[in-house]
Amino acid sequence: MRRALGASLAFVIGTVGAAAGQLAPPGTGGVAALAGALKQLGASKRVLVIGAHPDDENSDVLAYLSRGAGAQTAYLSLSRGEGGQNLIGPELGPELGVIRTEELLAARREDGAHQFFTRAYDFGFSKTAEETLRFWPRDSLLADVLEVIRRFRPQIILSIFSGTARDGHGQHQLAGMVARQAFETLRDSSWGPVKLYRSSSFDTAGTTTTVDVGVLDPVVGRSYHQIAMAGRSRHRSQDMGQLEPPGPSMTRLAFVEWRERSRGPGDGAGLFSGVDTVLHGKERYVALIDSARARLNPARPSAIVPLLARALRELGDGDAEQQEILRGALAAAAGVAIDGTADDGIVIPGERLQVETSVWNAGDSSVALDGVDVSAPAGWSIERLDPATSPVAPGSVTTRRFALTVAADAPRSQPYFLRRPRTGGLYDWTGVPAAWRGLPFEPPPLEVTFRLTIAGVPALLRREVVYRYRDQGIGEIRRPILVTQPFDVAVTPDLVVWPIDGHAAAGAAGHFTITVTNRGHGPASAQVVVTPPAGWTAPPPQDVSFQREDESKSLTVSLAPPPNARPGVLALRAGAVAAGRRSEGALVLVDYPHIRPRAVVHASAAEVRVARISLPALTRVGYVRGASDRVPEALQAVGVPIELLGADTLARGDLARYDVIVVGSRAYETDPALVASNGRLLDYGRAGGLVIVQYQQYPFVSGSFAPYRLTIARPHDRVTDETAPVTPLDPASPVFHVPNDIGAADWQGWVQERGLYFAHDWDAAYTPLVETHDPGDAPLQGGLLLARLGQGTYVYTGLSFFRQLPAGVPGAYRLFANLLALGKK
């Protein structure tokens, strides 16, 4: 018997249809969702699409097959996209992976497909499959892919990539290779995939199958291409908003091979040609589903309830996934909606929680509530406050209440893949239940299960329990249930580079902000204890008190290094002590309007990197923030006098006040005021100022924003090996000597890459200062260019300071300080 896929199902019980998330108010989803559910019943069509990252998926195929052809379709992304940039906020790395996982789920709610992952952590761009294999062991990825295939049981695999060098990105190449290897591994199985395809969007000559995804879905009123592009636009952290044009739109696929080699090279008359999609032995069930589709009346969906009830009896226990979709369709047709809400959203160990569950019978026939249960994590206690059974009359709502107590040892809420440190380039799933592995996230902590009788047949329906409240400006707001500790303790900044040379002299004090949030009900008090690095003087404990739940208070702690401090990596820790119990760590919400909120855990600690860094004596440094740009905070923390430049200052302010103006990475894409005021910025440089522009993408070139000709290749020049040798082209340049002598040690410890979007070709006015390249590649000299601009200086750099400075790489600070020194007057 095929196992149901639980939370990964496109069918959402209580609202019906993937477009309605479980954080929506209760409802049936309407006739459109019911019609969509009926499409997915009565046949067995299953397609798995395999790619490397969020946004690699063929959205057109997913939408057409799931919404149009009634196929169970899924996208398996090897990684969660952690190595990219964030165009909507500050999160990078694992937290960006959380955002992009949720964006994939938001896209799947549009196109109706499932979503899976492997353990792979996106370590950044790679140029070859061999480089990728340094981080992603092939046998580990293959094992994860095979496990998803065993669970999902696709008849067709669609590989987005070919597994060859033409895929470009090394992770793309490996995704294609692993998809092909998984198909080959299961060739001799009786249940494995029957056909293998690959996407041929960029290979017209290789296309064997063309599908018009511009066909209108008459119930939804949009084409499958429009639905797909709406899903594509959910990738907001990648700046991927799409138009939704009407009319024909073709998507192309290339047939690769059959499981049985004897079938020959052709794929038959279409995608499912030669694939057994019949539910054998279920002919009466299929006939009933066909009748229900034909008789569905938008004005009276309840007319098909008897057909669906009979179909549920005929289906029996053989196919858990068909059962779950059919039970939801039956409830929707009957006008039955379920709900579960709690009286608090962030709970702590030992807290008592009230849960109210409800069944709304909006139909015209009686429904029986045969039982209702709430499931919770191990150690939680559940008390039933009302009788379990009762009839639910037409037009009525029946409620049942429960009292829950959170387990005394309940851990903070955290995505399952972040609960253990990574092992190289893979998440560590040790201890993770087998049923969760490969899912986007673990199941919610609280779920309510209703046992109903609808039209004489038993129907089991489930729904997540959430926290609901009223916002006067917005209306009803629903949030997931999260667990934390009595106090959340946050330390900012969480990484500090501590200069012990030059302008920030040894012995100078640094400042940390400790923020404590009371998560218990009512008044509370605690003592904040800070443990500094060994040998540093500990500040005295400080008392904090609170009057209510979720109240926060912040205090500032000043620390100074001991005399003769030496370079090294140290740690500061903080905690809140109350009633003999110490709370450490903080629950942090990753929350944007287009995705479901998710919690991650931050340690209540700061890493202190003591380094020899000399800073130029500057009065004022202007900074135009770029995409996901944490560089200004990093520079300010070491003593650079940063001022962020807003639209008014760029348009009308006195730019001559600044010794240097720094433009953050991709700021020409994210800051319209910078684009509008670029002429003023260049005039500032011509009048004697220093302009430092960190890496930009193609709009920077097409807009001619640089003072002299500068081009970026397609694909762009980049160095992905963070250990690649770097050679100064002008060793005597002050960039390598003032105020810091730059040597080989300064290029050590860089993270993820040397740089990206290097200039490829440039005017003779620019002087290249460094050469670097990946092993086996041609030398690249466009990573750091310097030009005289009137009386001033203009710098373009593709070196990845946007990664290195927030990561606390001392050599990157020393080099950037030297660039700033070019503006010393």
TORRO-859081 format. One record per residue (C-alpha): residue in three letters; x, y, z. Coordinates in steps of 0.25 Angstrom, whole numbers, padded with zeros to 4 digits, always signed. Layout:
BEGIN
ALAXYZ;...
//
This chain:
BEGIN
MET+0000+0000+0000;ARG+0006+0014-0004;ARG+0008+0022+0008;ALA+0001+0036+0008;LEU+0011+0047+0008;GLY+0005+0055+0019;ALA+0008+0070+0020;SER+0014+0069+0006;LEU+0001+0066+0000;ALA-0005+0077-0010;PHE-0019+0075-0004;VAL-0021+0083+0009;ILE-0031+0077+0018;GLY-0041+0088+0024;THR-0039+0097+0012;VAL-0038+0088+0000;GLY-0027+0091-0011;ALA-0013+0094-0011;ALA-0016+0109-0013;ALA-0022+0110+0001;GLY-0011+0108+0012;GLN-0014+0103+0026;LEU-0012+0117+0032;ALA-0025+0121+0025;PRO-0038+0122+0032;PRO-0047+0109+0031;GLY-0055+0107+0018;THR-0057+0097+0007;GLY-0048+0103-0004;GLY-0060+0105-0013;VAL-0064+0098-0025;ALA-0051+0101-0032;ALA-0043+0093-0022;LEU-0053+0082-0022;ALA-0052+0081-0037;GLY-0037+0081-0036;ALA-0038+0069-0026;LEU-0047+0061-0034;LYS-0036+0062-0046;GLN-0026+0055-0037;LEU-0035+0043-0034;GLY-0038+0031-0042;ALA-0024+0029-0049;SER-0010+0027-0045;LYS-0001+0037-0052;ARG+0012+0041-0044;VAL+0023+0050-0049;LEU+0036+0054-0041;VAL+0044+0066-0046;ILE+0058+0067-0041;GLY+0067+0079-0041;ALA+0078+0085-0032;HIS+0072+0098-0026;PRO+0059+0106-0023;ASP+0055+0112-0036;ASP+0061+0101-0045;GLU+0048+0094-0046;ASN+0040+0094-0059;SER+0028+0102-0053;ASP+0020+0100-0066;VAL+0021+0085-0065;LEU+0017+0084-0051;ALA+0005+0093-0053;TYR+0000+0086-0065;LEU+0002+0072-0060;SER-0004+0075-0046;ARG-0015+0085-0049;GLY-0018+0080-0064;ALA-0015+0066-0065;GLY-0018+0061-0051;ALA-0005+0055-0048;GLN+0002+0054-0035;THR+0014+0063-0038;ALA+0026+0066-0029;TYR+0039+0075-0030;LEU+0051+0069-0023;SER+0061+0080-0021;LEU+0075+0075-0017;SER+0077+0087-0008;ARG+0070+0099-0002;GLY+0077+0110-0009;GLU+0085+0114+0004;GLY+0097+0119-0005;GLY+0090+0130-0012;GLN+0087+0145-0008;ASN+0074+0150-0002;LEU+0067+0161-0009;ILE+0057+0164+0002;GLY+0064+0163+0015;PRO+0077+0161+0023;GLU+0076+0145+0024;LEU+0087+0137+0018;GLY+0092+0123+0018;PRO+0083+0113+0026;GLU+0072+0124+0029;LEU+0072+0128+0014;GLY+0069+0113+0012;VAL+0057+0114+0021;ILE+0052+0125+0013;ARG+0054+0118+0000;THR+0048+0105+0005;GLU+0035+0113+0008;GLU+0036+0120-0005;LEU+0036+0107-0012;LEU+0024+0103-0003;ALA+0017+0115-0007;ALA+0019+0112-0022;ARG+0014+0098-0020;ARG+0001+0104-0014;GLU+0000+0111-0027;ASP+0003+0099-0037;GLY-0002+0088-0028;ALA+0011+0079-0027;HIS+0018+0073-0015;GLN+0032+0077-0011;PHE+0044+0069-0006;PHE+0059+0071-0003;THR+0072+0064-0001;ARG+0082+0067+0010;ALA+0090+0075+0001;TYR+0094+0089+0006;ASP+0096+0100-0005;PHE+0111+0104-0003;GLY+0111+0114-0014;PHE+0114+0114-0029;SER+0123+0103-0035;LYS+0128+0102-0049;THR+0129+0087-0050;ALA+0122+0074-0045;GLU+0136+0070-0039;GLU+0136+0083-0031;THR+0122+0080-0026;LEU+0126+0066-0022;ARG+0136+0071-0012;PHE+0124+0076-0004;TRP+0113+0067-0008;PRO+0117+0052-0007;ARG+0110+0045-0019;ASP+0106+0033-0011;SER+0099+0041-0001;LEU+0091+0049-0011;LEU+0088+0037-0019;ALA+0083+0030-0006;ASP+0074+0042-0003;VAL+0068+0043-0017;LEU+0065+0028-0017;GLU+0058+0029-0004;VAL+0049+0040-0009;ILE+0046+0032-0022;ARG+0043+0020-0013;ARG+0033+0028-0005;PHE+0027+0036-0017;ARG+0027+0024-0027;PRO+0027+0033-0040;GLN+0025+0026-0053;ILE+0032+0037-0060;ILE+0045+0045-0056;LEU+0048+0058-0062;SER+0062+0063-0060;ILE+0063+0078-0062;PHE+0078+0076-0066;SER+0086+0067-0075;GLY+0097+0064-0066;THR+0107+0070-0075;ALA+0116+0082-0076;ARG+0106+0089-0084;ASP+0097+0090-0071;GLY+0107+0101-0066;HIS+0107+0101-0051;GLY+0114+0089-0045;GLN+0102+0086-0036;HIS+0093+0086-0048;GLN+0102+0076-0055;LEU+0102+0067-0043;ALA+0087+0068-0042;GLY+0086+0063-0056;MET+0096+0052-0053;VAL+0089+0047-0040;ALA+0075+0047-0047;ARG+0080+0038-0058;GLN+0087+0029-0048;ALA+0075+0027-0040;PHE+0067+0023-0052;GLU+0078+0013-0056;THR+0078+0008-0041;LEU+0064+0005-0041;ARG+0063-0001-0056;ASP+0062-0015-0051;SER+0051-0013-0040;SER+0037-0016-0043;TRP+0032-0003-0038;GLY+0042+0007-0042;PRO+0040+0019-0052;VAL+0036+0015-0066;LYS+0041+0027-0074;LEU+0052+0037-0073;TYR+0051+0051-0079;ARG+0060+0063-0078;SER+0056+0078-0080;SER+0059+0083-0094;SER+0056+0098-0092;PHE+0070+0102-0097;ASP+0071+0090-0107;THR+0061+0091-0118;ALA+0067+0081-0126;GLY+0066+0070-0115;THR+0052+0073-0113;THR+0043+0060-0114;THR+0030+0065-0107;THR+0024+0079-0107;VAL+0012+0083-0098;ASP+0004+0095-0099;VAL+0003+0100-0085;GLY-0005+0112-0090;VAL-0018+0105-0090;LEU-0029+0111-0081;ASP-0033+0104-0069;PRO-0048+0107-0070;VAL-0051+0106-0055;VAL-0040+0114-0050;GLY-0040+0124-0062;ARG-0025+0125-0064;SER-0016+0117-0073;TYR-0006+0107-0067;HIS+0005+0116-0071;GLN-0001+0127-0064;ILE-0003+0118-0051;ALA+0012+0114-0053;MET+0017+0128-0054;ALA+0009+0132-0042;GLY+0016+0121-0034;ARG+0030+0126-0040;SER+0027+0140-0035;ARG+0027+0134-0021;HIS+0042+0133-0022;ARG+0043+0147-0016;SER+0056+0146-0009;GLN+0062+0143-0023;ASP+0055+0155-0030;MET+0048+0146-0039;GLY+0034+0153-0041;GLN+0028+0148-0055;LEU+0018+0153-0064;GLU+0006+0145-0067;PRO+0003+0146-0081;PRO-0010+0140-0088;GLY-0010+0131-0100;PRO-0001+0119-0105;SER+0011+0116-0098;MET+0020+0103-0101;THR+0028+0095-0092;ARG+0038+0085-0098;LEU+0043+0072-0093;ALA+0053+0062-0098;PHE+0051+0047-0096;VAL+0063+0040-0091;GLU+0060+0025-0090;TRP+0050+0014-0085;ARG+0052+0005-0073;GLU+0052-0006-0082;ARG+0062-0004-0093;SER+0055-0013-0103;ARG+0044-0003-0105;GLY+0053+0005-0114;PRO+0057+0020-0115;GLY+0043+0026-0117;ASP+0034+0031-0105;GLY+0021+0027-0112;ALA+0009+0037-0114;GLY+0011+0046-0102;LEU+0017+0047-0088;PHE+0008+0036-0082;SER+0008+0027-0094;GLY+0013+0013-0090;VAL+0011+0016-0075;ASP+0000+0008-0068;THR-0008+0019-0061;VAL-0020+0009-0058;LEU-0025+0006-0044;HIS-0026-0009-0047;GLY-0038-0016-0039;LYS-0044-0002-0036;GLU-0053-0001-0049;ARG-0066+0003-0041;TYR-0058+0013-0033;VAL-0053+0019-0045;ALA-0067+0020-0051;LEU-0072+0027-0039;ILE-0061+0037-0040;ASP-0064+0039-0054;SER-0079+0041-0051;ALA-0076+0051-0040;ARG-0067+0059-0050;ALA-0078+0059-0060;ARG-0089+0063-0050;LEU-0082+0074-0042;ASN-0091+0086-0042;PRO-0085+0099-0037;ALA-0098+0103-0031;ARG-0101+0090-0023;PRO-0088+0082-0021;SER-0095+0074-0010;ALA-0102+0066-0022;ILE-0089+0058-0024;VAL-0088+0054-0009;PRO-0095+0041-0011;LEU-0085+0037-0023;LEU-0073+0041-0014;ALA-0078+0033-0002;ARG-0080+0021-0011;ALA-0066+0023-0017;LEU-0060+0023-0003;ARG-0066+0010+0000;GLU-0061+0004-0013;LEU-0047+0009-0012;GLY-0045+0002+0001;ASP-0032+0002+0008;GLY-0022+0000-0004;ASP-0017+0014-0007;ALA-0015+0024+0005;GLU-0013+0036-0004;GLN-0026+0034-0012;GLN-0033+0032+0001;GLU-0028+0045+0007;ILE-0031+0053-0006;LEU-0045+0046-0007;ARG-0049+0049+0008;GLY-0045+0063+0006;ALA-0054+0064-0007;LEU-0065+0057+0000;ALA-0065+0067+0012;ALA-0064+0079+0002;ALA-0076+0074-0006;ALA-0084+0072+0007;GLY-0080+0086+0011;VAL-0072+0081+0023;ALA-0060+0090+0029;ILE-0052+0087+0041;ASP-0043+0096+0049;GLY-0034+0096+0062;THR-0029+0108+0069;ALA-0021+0111+0082;ASP-0020+0122+0091;ASP-0005+0125+0090;GLY+0005+0124+0079;ILE+0018+0124+0086;VAL+0018+0114+0098;ILE+0028+0110+0108;PRO+0031+0097+0116;GLY+0020+0094+0126;GLU+0010+0104+0120;ARG-0005+0101+0120;LEU-0011+0103+0106;GLN-0026+0103+0102;VAL-0029+0097+0089;GLU-0043+0099+0082;THR-0047+0090+0071;SER-0059+0091+0062;VAL-0067+0085+0051;TRP-0075+0094+0042;ASN-0086+0087+0034;ALA-0090+0097+0024;GLY-0097+0086+0015;ASP-0112+0081+0015;SER-0109+0068+0021;SER-0106+0063+0035;VAL-0092+0059+0039;ALA-0088+0051+0051;LEU-0076+0054+0059;ASP-0071+0041+0064;GLY-0058+0046+0071;VAL-0048+0056+0071;ASP-0034+0056+0076;VAL-0022+0065+0077;SER-0008+0060+0075;ALA+0004+0066+0081;PRO+0019+0063+0083;ALA+0024+0053+0093;GLY+0023+0058+0108;TRP+0011+0067+0106;SER-0001+0064+0113;ILE-0015+0065+0107;GLU-0028+0067+0115;ARG-0042+0065+0108;LEU-0052+0076+0113;ASP-0064+0072+0105;PRO-0071+0059+0100;ALA-0065+0054+0088;THR-0077+0050+0079;SER-0090+0057+0075;PRO-0098+0060+0062;VAL-0094+0072+0054;ALA-0107+0078+0049;PRO-0108+0085+0035;GLY-0104+0100+0037;SER-0098+0098+0050;VAL-0084+0098+0057;THR-0080+0088+0067;THR-0068+0091+0076;ARG-0059+0082+0085;ARG-0049+0087+0095;PHE-0036+0082+0100;ALA-0026+0086+0111;LEU-0011+0083+0107;THR+0001+0084+0116;VAL+0015+0086+0109;ALA+0025+0076+0113;ALA+0035+0080+0123;ASP+0047+0077+0114;ALA+0040+0082+0101;PRO+0052+0088+0092;ARG+0051+0101+0084;SER+0044+0100+0071;GLN+0054+0098+0060;PRO+0054+0092+0046;TYR+0058+0078+0046;PHE+0070+0080+0037;LEU+0076+0091+0046;ARG+0076+0083+0059;ARG+0090+0077+0057;PRO+0102+0084+0051;ARG+0105+0081+0037;THR+0115+0070+0032;GLY+0122+0077+0021;GLY+0113+0080+0010;LEU+0101+0072+0016;TYR+0091+0074+0027;ASP+0092+0063+0038;TRP+0079+0056+0039;THR+0083+0047+0050;GLY+0071+0044+0059;VAL+0061+0050+0050;PRO+0049+0041+0048;ALA+0050+0034+0035;ALA+0036+0039+0031;TRP+0041+0054+0032;ARG+0054+0052+0024;GLY+0053+0059+0010;LEU+0041+0067+0014;PRO+0041+0082+0014;PHE+0039+0083+0029;GLU+0035+0074+0040;PRO+0020+0073+0043;PRO+0013+0083+0052;PRO+0014+0081+0067;LEU-0001+0080+0069;GLU-0011+0074+0059;VAL-0026+0071+0061;THR-0032+0059+0055;PHE-0047+0058+0053;ARG-0054+0044+0051;LEU-0067+0048+0044;THR-0078+0040+0037;ILE-0083+0047+0024;ALA-0094+0041+0015;GLY-0092+0029+0023;VAL-0078+0026+0021;PRO-0066+0029+0031;ALA-0057+0040+0027;LEU-0044+0044+0035;LEU-0040+0059+0033;ARG-0028+0065+0039;ARG-0024+0080+0041;GLU-0012+0087+0048;VAL-0015+0095+0061;VAL-0011+0109+0060;TYR-0012+0122+0068;ARG-0023+0132+0064;TYR-0025+0146+0067;ARG-0031+0159+0062;ASP-0023+0170+0056;GLN-0031+0183+0056;GLY-0024+0187+0043;ILE-0024+0174+0036;GLY-0034+0165+0041;GLU-0032+0150+0045;ILE-0017+0146+0047;ARG-0013+0132+0048;ARG+0001+0128+0053;PRO+0007+0114+0055;ILE+0009+0109+0069;LEU+0024+0110+0074;VAL+0031+0106+0086;THR+0042+0114+0093;GLN+0048+0115+0107;PRO+0043+0124+0119;PHE+0053+0135+0114;ASP+0059+0137+0100;VAL+0072+0144+0101;ALA+0078+0150+0088;VAL+0092+0156+0087;THR+0095+0167+0076;PRO+0104+0167+0069;ASP+0107+0152+0068;LEU+0120+0154+0062;VAL+0130+0165+0065;VAL+0144+0167+0058;TRP+0152+0174+0069;PRO+0163+0182+0063;ILE+0176+0184+0072;ASP+0184+0193+0063;GLY+0182+0207+0058;HIS+0170+0216+0060;ALA+0163+0206+0068;ALA+0174+0204+0079;ALA+0176+0193+0088;GLY+0168+0195+0101;ALA+0156+0202+0094;ALA+0143+0197+0098;GLY+0133+0190+0090;HIS+0118+0189+0092;PHE+0108+0178+0092;THR+0093+0179+0093;ILE+0086+0168+0101;THR+0071+0167+0098;VAL+0063+0158+0108;THR+0048+0154+0104;ASN+0039+0149+0115;ARG+0031+0137+0109;GLY+0023+0133+0121;HIS+0009+0138+0125;GLY+0009+0151+0133;PRO+0020+0158+0141;ALA+0034+0152+0143;SER+0048+0156+0147;ALA+0062+0150+0143;GLN+0076+0153+0145;VAL+0085+0155+0132;VAL+0098+0149+0133;VAL+0109+0151+0123;THR+0121+0142+0122;PRO+0132+0149+0114;PRO+0144+0142+0107;ALA+0155+0137+0117;GLY+0164+0148+0122;TRP+0154+0159+0120;THR+0147+0166+0131;ALA+0132+0161+0133;PRO+0122+0172+0135;PRO+0113+0170+0147;PRO+0100+0163+0146;GLN+0088+0172+0144;ASP+0073+0170+0148;VAL+0062+0172+0138;SER+0047+0171+0141;PHE+0035+0170+0132;GLN+0020+0173+0134;ARG+0014+0164+0123;GLU+0016+0153+0113;ASP+0025+0155+0101;GLU+0031+0168+0107;SER+0045+0171+0103;LYS+0056+0179+0110;SER+0070+0182+0105;LEU+0083+0186+0112;THR+0096+0190+0107;VAL+0109+0183+0112;SER+0123+0189+0110;LEU+0135+0181+0109;ALA+0150+0184+0107;PRO+0161+0174+0103;PRO+0172+0172+0113;PRO+0185+0178+0111;ASN+0194+0171+0100;ALA+0182+0164+0094;ARG+0186+0155+0083;PRO+0179+0151+0070;GLY+0169+0139+0072;VAL+0155+0135+0072;LEU+0148+0136+0085;ALA+0133+0135+0090;LEU+0124+0143+0099;ARG+0111+0137+0105;ALA+0099+0142+0112;GLY+0087+0136+0119;ALA+0075+0140+0128;VAL+0074+0133+0141;ALA+0061+0132+0149;ALA+0057+0122+0160;GLY+0071+0115+0158;ARG+0068+0112+0144;ARG+0077+0118+0133;SER+0071+0122+0119;GLU+0080+0123+0107;GLY+0077+0124+0093;ALA+0066+0132+0085;LEU+0054+0128+0076;VAL+0055+0136+0064;LEU+0044+0137+0054;VAL+0047+0137+0039;ASP+0034+0144+0034;TYR+0030+0151+0021;PRO+0016+0153+0015;HIS+0017+0143+0004;ILE+0022+0131+0012;ARG+0018+0124+0025;PRO+0025+0129+0037;ARG+0037+0119+0042;ALA+0045+0119+0055;VAL+0060+0117+0056;VAL+0068+0117+0068;HIS+0080+0127+0070;ALA+0090+0124+0081;SER+0091+0135+0092;ALA+0106+0137+0089;ALA+0115+0146+0081;GLU+0128+0142+0074;VAL+0139+0151+0076;ARG+0151+0151+0065;VAL+0162+0159+0070;ALA+0171+0163+0058;ARG+0182+0173+0055;ILE+0174+0183+0046;SER+0178+0198+0044;LEU+0168+0208+0040;PRO+0170+0221+0033;ALA+0166+0233+0040;LEU+0153+0237+0033;THR+0142+0246+0038;ARG+0130+0241+0030;VAL+0127+0229+0021;GLY+0114+0229+0013;TYR+0108+0216+0009;VAL+0097+0212+0000;ARG+0092+0199+0005;GLY+0090+0187-0006;ALA+0083+0174-0006;SER+0084+0166+0007;ASP+0095+0175+0011;ARG+0101+0174+0025;VAL+0114+0181+0021;PRO+0111+0195+0027;GLU+0108+0189+0041;ALA+0121+0180+0040;LEU+0129+0193+0036;GLN+0123+0201+0047;ALA+0126+0191+0057;VAL+0141+0192+0055;GLY+0140+0207+0056;VAL+0138+0212+0042;PRO+0129+0224+0043;ILE+0117+0219+0034;GLU+0105+0228+0030;LEU+0094+0221+0022;LEU+0090+0230+0010;GLY+0075+0231+0007;ALA+0068+0236-0005;ASP+0068+0250+0000;THR+0083+0251+0003;LEU+0086+0244-0011;ALA+0077+0254-0018;ARG+0079+0267-0011;GLY+0090+0265+0001;ASP+0104+0271+0001;LEU+0112+0258-0003;ALA+0125+0266-0001;ARG+0123+0264+0014;TYR+0128+0249+0012;ASP+0142+0244+0011;VAL+0137+0232+0003;ILE+0124+0227-0002;VAL+0122+0212-0003;VAL+0111+0205-0012;GLY+0107+0192-0007;SER+0105+0179-0015;ARG+0094+0180-0025;ALA+0089+0193-0020;TYR+0087+0198-0034;GLU+0076+0188-0035;THR+0070+0190-0021;ASP+0071+0205-0019;PRO+0064+0214-0030;ALA+0069+0227-0023;LEU+0083+0222-0026;VAL+0080+0220-0041;ALA+0073+0234-0041;SER+0085+0241-0034;ASN+0096+0233-0041;GLY+0101+0246-0048;ARG+0102+0253-0035;LEU+0110+0242-0029;LEU+0120+0242-0041;ASP+0121+0258-0040;TYR+0125+0255-0025;GLY+0136+0247-0030;ARG+0140+0257-0040;ALA+0141+0267-0030;GLY+0151+0259-0022;GLY+0143+0248-0015;LEU+0145+0233-0014;VAL+0134+0224-0020;ILE+0135+0209-0017;VAL+0125+0201-0024;GLN+0124+0186-0020;TYR+0119+0176-0030;GLN+0107+0179-0038;GLN+0100+0171-0049;TYR+0096+0174-0063;PRO+0086+0185-0061;PHE+0099+0193-0056;VAL+0105+0191-0069;SER+0093+0193-0078;GLY+0090+0206-0070;SER+0104+0211-0073;PHE+0106+0215-0058;ALA+0121+0214-0058;PRO+0129+0226-0062;TYR+0136+0218-0073;ARG+0133+0206-0081;LEU+0132+0193-0073;THR+0126+0180-0077;ILE+0122+0167-0070;ALA+0122+0154-0078;ARG+0110+0145-0080;PRO+0112+0136-0072;HIS+0120+0145-0063;ASP+0134+0144-0059;ARG+0135+0138-0044;VAL+0145+0131-0035;THR+0137+0120-0027;ASP+0149+0114-0020;GLU+0151+0122-0008;THR+0165+0117-0006;ALA+0169+0121-0021;PRO+0183+0129-0021;VAL+0182+0144-0022;THR+0194+0152-0029;PRO+0195+0167-0028;LEU+0197+0173-0041;ASP+0203+0186-0036;PRO+0210+0182-0023;ALA+0214+0196-0020;SER+0200+0201-0020;PRO+0196+0207-0007;VAL+0184+0198-0008;PHE+0193+0187-0003;HIS+0201+0195+0008;VAL+0193+0207+0014;PRO+0190+0206+0025;ASN+0191+0190+0025;ASP+0202+0182+0018;ILE+0194+0172+0010;GLY+0201+0158+0009;ALA+0197+0144+0007;ALA+0191+0142+0020;ASP+0181+0152+0017;TRP+0175+0143+0006;GLN+0173+0132+0016;GLY+0160+0128+0023;TRP+0151+0134+0012;VAL+0137+0128+0011;GLN+0130+0122-0001;GLU+0137+0129-0012;ARG+0147+0140-0016;GLY+0137+0148-0024;LEU+0127+0149-0035;TYR+0122+0158-0046;PHE+0136+0162-0049;ALA+0138+0172-0060;HIS+0141+0165-0073;ASP+0146+0176-0082;TRP+0149+0191-0078;ASP+0153+0204-0082;ALA+0168+0208-0082;ALA+0165+0218-0071;TYR+0163+0206-0061;THR+0175+0199-0055;PRO+0174+0185-0051;LEU+0180+0182-0037;VAL+0179+0167-0035;GLU+0179+0154-0043;THR+0172+0141-0038;HIS+0165+0129-0044;ASP+0159+0116-0041;PRO+0169+0104-0044;GLY+0169+0101-0059;ASP+0163+0114-0063;ALA+0169+0126-0070;PRO+0174+0137-0061;LEU+0164+0148-0057;GLN+0168+0162-0055;GLY+0154+0169-0054;GLY+0152+0166-0039;LEU+0158+0180-0034;LEU+0159+0192-0043;LEU+0163+0206-0040;ALA+0162+0218-0048;ARG+0164+0233-0047;LEU+0151+0241-0048;GLY+0154+0256-0049;GLN+0161+0260-0036;GLY+0156+0247-0029;THR+0156+0232-0030;TYR+0146+0221-0035;VAL+0147+0207-0031;TYR+0139+0195-0036;THR+0141+0182-0029;GLY+0135+0168-0031;LEU+0142+0162-0018;SER+0132+0157-0009;PHE+0133+0167+0002;PHE+0118+0165+0004;ARG+0121+0151+0009;GLN+0135+0153+0016;LEU+0132+0165+0025;PRO+0120+0159+0031;ALA+0127+0146+0033;GLY+0138+0153+0040;VAL+0150+0150+0031;PRO+0161+0159+0036;GLY+0169+0160+0023;ALA+0156+0165+0016;TYR+0155+0176+0026;ARG+0170+0180+0025;LEU+0168+0181+0010;PHE+0155+0188+0010;ALA+0161+0198+0020;ASN+0172+0201+0010;LEU+0162+0204-0001;LEU+0155+0213+0009;ALA+0169+0220+0011;LEU+0169+0224-0003;GLY+0159+0235+0001;LYS+0167+0240+0012;LYS+0169+0255+0010;
//
